[in-house]
Amino acid sequence: MTSVPRRTLNEAVTRFWSLAAPAYDFSALQRWAYRPPQDEVITLLRDHKCRRIVDVACGTGILADRIQRELKTEQVYGVDMSDGMLRQAMARSGDVQWLRAPAEKLPFDDGALDAVVTTSAFHFFDQAAALREFRRVLEPGGIAAVATLAPHQPPLLSRFIDSSRSLAHNPAPDEMRALFTDAGFEVADQHRVRRPLWTRMFTDRITVGVRSA
Ligand SMILES: C[S@@+](CC[C@H](N)C(=O)[O-])C[C@H]1O[C@@H](n2cnc3c(N)ncnc32)[C@H](O)[C@@H]1O
């Protein structure tokens, strides 16, 4: 994956998701694939009483919109690189602030936020750079939560992710912990996303880090 220049990768990912945006909200796909990690993120943010939150690679804005409505928080941001996805997000909510930016260069001042979350997108990022950026925009004690697929997927999924031809990479649990630690986080939790039985083919995991001082 590292052999593909980052700009080329970002452009390819942006183009793909702009085209895929209209199909993304298909309800079975959302309920089975994407919703379980988002439910966990909402619970985490509620438990930590987070008030200034960004959802990075927010896609069509489903999670950021839920955060804003369910937690009644004033400062919720959704950041994504793809105009197609952001168009859908803007149509979904006027209460979330939608911004176009890459995960590796977030449009926030140092220490501006108390939570950074991202679901189903980390495999596309320059992971070390994105985590360093998450740390930069968090205040001390702020949390970063990353939900991502595990590297060993069933045959159908692994054709797209982590194959030798794939541009995306899902870190193994230990690798993810090391990425967090190297970026200046203490890993507070890491576990497999709780899912209904019939979607357990998705072996996704959530890792939560606390920004050390
Ligand atoms: C599978 S969608 C996930 C959307 C949403 N997070 C969810 O859980 O439904 C992946 C999204 O990641 C975005 N993305 C990929 N790489 C990115 C990067 N480096 N910076 C910002 N957004 C990125 C894409 O544009 C796309 O909207």
The ligand as a Tripos MOL2 file, in Angstrom:
@<TRIPOS>MOLECULE
LIG
   27    29     1     0     0
SMALL
NO_CHARGES

@<TRIPOS>ATOM
      1 C1        -17.1520    3.4870    3.5660 C.3       1 LIG1
      2 S1        -17.3270    5.2450    3.6190 S.3       1 LIG1
      3 C2        -17.6210    5.4090    5.3640 C.3       1 LIG1
      4 C3        -18.5010    6.5850    5.6660 C.3       1 LIG1
      5 C4        -18.9160    6.7040    7.1400 C.3       1 LIG1
      6 N1        -17.7810    6.9150    8.0100 N.3       1 LIG1
      7 C5        -19.7310    5.5320    7.6070 C.2       1 LIG1
      8 O1        -19.3540    4.8550    8.5650 O.co2     1 LIG1
      9 O2        -20.7860    5.2950    7.0170 O.co2     1 LIG1
     10 C6        -15.6460    5.8200    3.4530 C.3       1 LIG1
     11 C7        -15.5160    7.3470    3.4030 C.3       1 LIG1
     12 O3        -14.1730    7.7010    3.6950 O.3       1 LIG1
     13 C8        -13.8460    8.8680    2.9440 C.3       1 LIG1
     14 N2        -12.3810    8.9670    2.9350 N.ar      1 LIG1
     15 C9        -11.5170    8.0320    2.5030 C.ar      1 LIG1
     16 N3        -10.2510    8.4230    2.7070 N.ar      1 LIG1
     17 C10       -10.3180    9.6480    3.3100 C.ar      1 LIG1
     18 C11        -9.3390   10.5680    3.8090 C.ar      1 LIG1
     19 N4         -8.0230   10.3070    3.7270 N.pl3     1 LIG1
     20 N5         -9.7750   11.7170    4.3800 N.ar      1 LIG1
     21 C12       -11.0970   11.9990    4.4850 C.ar      1 LIG1
     22 N6        -12.0740   11.1620    4.0220 N.ar      1 LIG1
     23 C13       -11.6800   10.0010    3.4460 C.ar      1 LIG1
     24 C14       -14.5010    8.6050    1.6100 C.3       1 LIG1
     25 O4        -14.6620    9.7970    0.8640 O.3       1 LIG1
     26 C15       -15.8330    7.9770    2.0590 C.3       1 LIG1
     27 O5        -16.8280    8.9680    2.2250 O.3       1 LIG1
@<TRIPOS>BOND
     1     1     2 1
     2     2     3 1
     3     2    10 1
     4     3     4 1
     5     4     5 1
     6     5     6 1
     7     5     7 1
     8     7     8 2
     9     7     9 1
    10    10    11 1
    11    11    12 1
    12    11    26 1
    13    12    13 1
    14    13    14 1
    15    13    24 1
    16    14    15 ar
    17    14    23 ar
    18    15    16 ar
    19    16    17 ar
    20    17    18 ar
    21    17    23 ar
    22    18    19 1
    23    18    20 ar
    24    20    21 ar
    25    21    22 ar
    26    22    23 ar
    27    24    25 1
    28    24    26 1
    29    26    27 1
@<TRIPOS>SUBSTRUCTURE
     1 LIG1         1 GROUP 0 **** ****
